[in-house]
Amino acid sequence: MSAPPPWPIGFKTILVRAVLYVLFIGAIVQGAYLEALYLPSVRFTELGFTELTQTLVLFTCCAMLIYIRQVLKVWPTVTLLLLAFVASSLVREQDYFLDTYVAENTWKVLVALIILPSLFWVVKQRQRFLEEFAHYSNTFAFGLFTAGVLTTYIFSRLYGRTIMWQAVLDDQYVRIFKDVAEEVVELLGYSLILIATLELLLLARRIYRARKISA
């Protein structure tokens, strides 16, 4: 029988987290409903609840990843790559404001400035990255993060296609249906990434404490 990990987690703790995550997912869906009900002038636009919540979720993920990497110093190469991905997503979500108030395609330049140096460093430290990833890939956080990425960048794009909703609604097609479908599913995906990042943070804190005890 294999030995338990040096950073165990109790069943009661998992149960409490599961309940909180269910409530959180329910809250964002309710928020989207209230946005549609009470904010008709900005619903599902850059100034609506859904888009602003996406920005808040991604910003929170960035803050947690910076804490994990810079303070807890757990898996710094893996967390750098995750941070680059999430930060790029955050910048991408601001494309309307950047294109309107700065310059066209500004977000693309900023994303390149985030991604390219990060990839260069990860490639340079590839052996360390592979060692860290061997641990990270076997965690609940990795599974959730992967699910969030697939939901946001694959499913929401395909589910929110204009041709799909034109086929569903036929002559009754209105663009708002497509926008709602895509943006709400995208928010769900970002929320999964948020939960995954929180799980990684909690795991990193247990690893950090285990290191201090062993030292």
Disulfide bonds with the S-S distance in Angstrom:
none
